[in-house]
Amino acid sequence: MLKLTVTYDIHTDVVPWILKSGLTPAECDDGSGRAVDVKAQTVNIESDGTIIYTWKGCRGNTCIGAYDPHTRKNKLLYSFDEEAQVVSCSVNMKWTLLAVSILQSRRNGDMPFRTAPRCLTLLIEIHPIHDIRVLKAVDCIVSVQFLYPVGKATLFPESHLLLISEDRYIDQIHISVVIQEGYRVLIKNTRLPTDRIIEDVTWAQWDMKEQRLYCAVTKVNCFLSVSKCIFYRFLFTSVGVCMKEMLCGGHHSVTVLL
């Protein structure tokens, strides 16, 4: 018989720490230590078990935190100046870089014909908090995912970040850092090297544990009125090199949207 064990509960592992740290509005704490209305939610789980979550901070702003299941400790990674709708978030293995995609909404009073990107994808230095770079400012949602070493592989000499776009492409960004004053971790690259690893993606799935990316590409033959669906698997080495394998391919008449 299958027996399930709870290893993480945001209400017992995270919310008490938020209240104790004073990182939430005062009305959320009735003095008993219980969570009255702390709207915390999990947004990602990394390969090493790190759990990333968001909640509403003291000023109504959005905060991002991380929970280490091995030490059972929490840490504030970053707090926005105002409320932000986080749709994707990832932190590198050393907790020095944070990638986050947020949705922007028009406020009342904005010009009716004003155009603004729907989704902002940011790269933030968080050890300590310093620089913020805009990676994407587009009208489609972009999911972010840092790569982690698999098994007993050593740490990457640099950080590698996947951008999975609803616009049917996947990029890999290579980020070199430099340490100043013995502790400040800063991005070294003026321009971040970026590889377009695949286009025309109709479906994608990230394997968090094995650090593999599965995706499907549909090629349409206009003359034969058929589409060919090809499945790929991307493997990432200990130095962040991407290797592509074709799993299978065939003719189909169905299209799956990402």
C-alpha positions as CSV (number, residue, x, y, z in Angstrom):
1,M,0.0,0.0,0.0
2,L,1.3,3.4,-1.0
3,K,2.0,5.7,2.0
4,L,2.4,9.4,1.5
5,T,4.3,11.6,3.8
6,V,4.1,15.4,3.9
7,T,7.6,16.9,3.4
8,Y,6.5,20.5,2.9
9,D,3.5,22.6,3.9
10,I,3.6,26.3,3.1
11,H,1.3,27.0,6.1
12,T,3.6,25.4,8.6
13,D,7.1,25.7,7.0
14,V,6.8,29.2,5.6
15,V,4.0,31.3,7.0
16,P,5.2,31.3,10.6
17,W,8.6,32.5,9.5
18,I,7.0,35.4,7.5
19,L,4.9,36.5,10.5
20,K,7.9,36.2,12.9
21,S,10.1,38.2,10.6
22,G,7.5,41.1,10.3
23,L,7.5,40.7,6.5
24,T,3.7,40.9,6.1
25,P,1.0,43.6,6.9
26,A,0.2,43.9,10.6
27,E,-3.4,42.9,10.1
28,C,-2.3,39.4,9.0
29,D,-1.2,38.6,12.6
30,D,-3.8,38.5,15.4
31,G,-1.1,38.0,18.0
32,S,-1.6,34.3,18.4
33,G,1.1,33.4,15.9
34,R,-1.4,31.9,13.6
35,A,-1.7,32.9,10.0
36,V,-4.9,35.0,9.6
37,D,-4.6,36.0,6.0
38,V,-1.1,35.5,4.6
39,K,-1.5,34.9,0.9
40,A,1.7,32.9,0.3
41,Q,1.9,30.7,-2.8
42,T,4.5,28.3,-4.2
43,V,5.8,29.2,-7.7
44,N,8.7,26.8,-8.3
45,I,10.7,23.8,-7.0
46,E,14.3,23.6,-8.0
47,S,16.3,20.4,-8.7
48,D,18.0,20.5,-5.2
49,G,14.6,20.8,-3.5
50,T,14.6,24.5,-3.0
51,I,11.1,25.8,-3.0
52,I,10.4,29.4,-4.2
53,Y,7.3,31.2,-3.1
54,T,5.7,34.7,-3.1
55,W,3.6,36.6,-0.6
56,K,2.2,40.1,0.0
57,G,4.6,42.2,2.0
58,C,4.3,45.0,4.6
59,R,3.5,47.7,2.1
60,G,1.2,45.6,-0.1
61,N,4.3,44.8,-2.3
62,T,5.2,41.4,-3.6
63,C,8.0,39.5,-1.9
64,I,9.9,36.4,-3.1
65,G,11.3,33.9,-0.7
66,A,13.1,30.5,-0.7
67,Y,12.7,27.5,1.6
68,D,15.6,25.0,2.0
69,P,14.0,21.6,2.8
70,H,17.4,20.2,4.0
71,T,18.0,22.9,6.7
72,R,14.3,23.8,7.0
73,K,15.2,27.5,6.8
74,N,13.7,30.4,4.8
75,K,15.3,33.4,3.2
76,L,13.9,36.6,1.6
77,L,15.3,36.7,-1.9
78,Y,13.8,39.9,-3.2
79,S,10.9,42.3,-2.6
80,F,9.3,44.5,-5.3
81,D,8.4,48.2,-4.5
82,E,4.8,47.4,-5.3
83,E,2.5,44.5,-6.0
84,A,3.6,42.3,-8.9
85,Q,2.0,39.3,-10.6
86,V,4.7,36.7,-10.7
87,V,4.1,34.0,-13.3
88,S,7.5,32.3,-13.3
89,C,10.6,32.4,-11.0
90,S,13.9,30.6,-10.6
91,V,17.0,31.0,-8.5
92,N,20.5,29.7,-9.3
93,M,22.1,27.0,-7.1
94,K,24.2,29.5,-5.1
95,W,21.2,31.8,-4.5
96,T,23.0,34.7,-6.0
97,L,20.9,35.3,-9.1
98,L,17.1,35.4,-9.4
99,A,15.1,35.3,-12.7
100,V,11.5,36.3,-12.6
101,S,8.7,37.0,-15.1
102,I,5.9,39.3,-14.1
103,L,2.7,40.3,-15.9
104,Q,1.9,44.0,-16.3
105,S,-1.6,45.3,-16.2
106,R,-2.9,48.7,-17.2
107,R,-3.9,51.0,-14.3
108,N,-7.0,53.2,-14.4
109,G,-6.2,56.5,-16.0
110,D,-3.6,55.2,-18.4
111,M,-3.9,56.4,-22.0
112,P,-6.3,54.1,-23.9
113,F,-4.0,53.6,-26.8
114,R,-0.8,53.3,-24.9
115,T,1.0,50.0,-25.6
116,A,3.2,48.3,-23.0
117,P,4.8,44.9,-22.9
118,R,2.5,42.3,-21.2
119,C,5.4,40.3,-19.7
120,L,8.7,41.5,-18.2
121,T,11.4,39.0,-17.6
122,L,14.1,40.2,-15.2
123,L,17.5,39.0,-14.0
124,I,18.3,40.2,-10.5
125,E,21.5,40.2,-8.6
126,I,20.5,39.2,-5.0
127,H,23.9,38.7,-3.2
128,P,23.5,41.4,-2.2
129,I,20.6,43.1,-4.1
130,H,22.2,45.3,-6.7
131,D,21.5,45.4,-10.4
132,I,18.3,44.4,-12.3
133,R,18.4,43.5,-16.0
134,V,15.5,43.3,-18.4
135,L,15.9,40.1,-20.4
136,K,12.6,40.2,-22.2
137,A,9.8,42.8,-22.6
138,V,7.2,41.0,-24.8
139,D,3.5,40.4,-25.1
140,C,3.7,36.6,-24.4
141,I,4.5,34.8,-21.2
142,V,8.1,33.7,-20.7
143,S,8.9,30.9,-18.2
144,V,12.3,31.0,-16.6
145,Q,14.5,28.1,-15.3
146,F,18.0,28.0,-14.0
147,L,20.0,24.8,-14.8
148,Y,21.4,22.8,-11.9
149,P,24.2,20.2,-12.0
150,V,22.9,16.6,-12.1
151,G,24.0,13.9,-9.6
152,K,27.6,14.3,-8.4
153,A,28.6,16.8,-11.1
154,T,30.4,19.9,-9.9
155,L,28.9,23.3,-9.8
156,F,28.7,25.2,-13.1
157,P,31.5,27.7,-13.6
158,E,28.8,30.1,-14.7
159,S,25.0,30.2,-14.4
160,H,22.8,29.0,-17.3
161,L,19.2,30.1,-17.7
162,L,16.4,28.8,-19.9
163,L,13.7,31.1,-21.3
164,I,10.7,29.2,-22.6
165,S,8.5,31.5,-24.5
166,E,4.8,31.2,-25.5
167,D,6.0,32.7,-28.8
168,R,7.2,29.1,-29.6
169,Y,11.0,29.4,-29.0
170,I,13.4,28.4,-26.2
171,D,16.6,30.4,-25.4
172,Q,19.6,29.5,-23.2
173,I,21.4,32.4,-21.6
174,H,24.9,32.1,-20.2
175,I,25.8,34.3,-17.2
176,S,29.3,34.8,-15.9
177,V,29.7,36.5,-12.5
178,V,32.5,38.1,-10.6
179,I,33.0,38.3,-6.8
180,Q,34.0,41.8,-5.4
181,E,35.0,42.7,-1.9
182,G,34.9,39.0,-1.0
183,Y,31.1,38.6,-1.0
184,R,29.4,40.8,-3.7
185,V,28.4,38.6,-6.6
186,L,27.9,40.7,-9.8
187,I,27.1,39.8,-13.4
188,K,30.3,40.0,-15.4
189,N,28.8,40.1,-18.9
190,T,27.9,43.4,-20.4
191,R,25.9,41.5,-23.0
192,L,24.7,38.1,-22.0
193,P,25.5,35.3,-24.6
194,T,22.3,33.7,-25.7
195,D,21.7,30.6,-27.8
196,R,18.4,29.9,-29.5
197,I,18.2,26.1,-28.9
198,I,14.9,25.5,-30.7
199,E,12.1,27.2,-32.5
200,D,8.5,26.4,-33.7
201,V,7.8,24.7,-30.3
202,T,4.2,23.5,-29.8
203,W,4.7,21.7,-26.5
204,A,7.4,21.8,-23.8
205,Q,7.9,20.0,-20.5
206,W,10.7,20.5,-18.0
207,D,12.0,17.6,-16.0
208,M,13.1,19.2,-12.8
209,K,14.8,16.2,-11.2
210,E,16.9,15.0,-14.3
211,Q,17.4,18.6,-15.7
212,R,16.0,17.6,-19.1
213,L,13.8,19.5,-21.5
214,Y,11.3,17.7,-23.6
215,C,9.5,19.5,-26.4
216,A,7.6,18.9,-29.6
217,V,8.0,20.8,-32.9
218,T,5.4,20.7,-35.6
219,K,6.5,21.1,-39.2
220,V,3.7,21.8,-41.7
221,N,3.9,20.7,-45.4
222,C,1.6,23.1,-47.2
223,F,1.7,21.0,-50.4
224,L,0.7,17.7,-48.8
225,S,-1.6,19.4,-46.2
226,V,0.0,17.4,-43.4
227,S,2.0,18.2,-40.3
228,K,5.0,16.4,-39.0
229,C,5.4,16.3,-35.2
230,I,9.0,15.7,-34.0
231,F,9.8,15.1,-30.3
232,Y,13.1,16.2,-28.9
233,R,15.0,15.8,-25.6
234,F,17.6,18.3,-24.5
235,L,20.4,17.2,-22.1
236,F,22.6,19.7,-20.3
237,T,26.1,18.8,-19.3
238,S,28.0,19.8,-16.2
239,V,29.3,22.9,-18.0
240,G,26.0,23.9,-19.4
241,V,26.4,22.5,-22.9
242,C,23.1,21.7,-24.5
243,M,22.8,18.4,-26.4
244,K,19.7,17.6,-28.5
245,E,18.3,14.2,-29.2
246,M,15.4,13.4,-31.5
247,L,13.1,10.9,-29.8
248,C,10.6,10.2,-32.5
249,G,8.8,11.8,-35.4
250,G,5.8,11.2,-37.6
251,H,3.0,12.7,-39.6
252,H,0.1,14.0,-37.7
253,S,-2.9,16.3,-38.2
254,V,-3.0,17.6,-34.7
255,T,-1.4,20.7,-33.2
256,V,-0.7,21.2,-29.5
257,L,-0.3,24.7,-28.2
258,L,2.4,25.5,-25.7
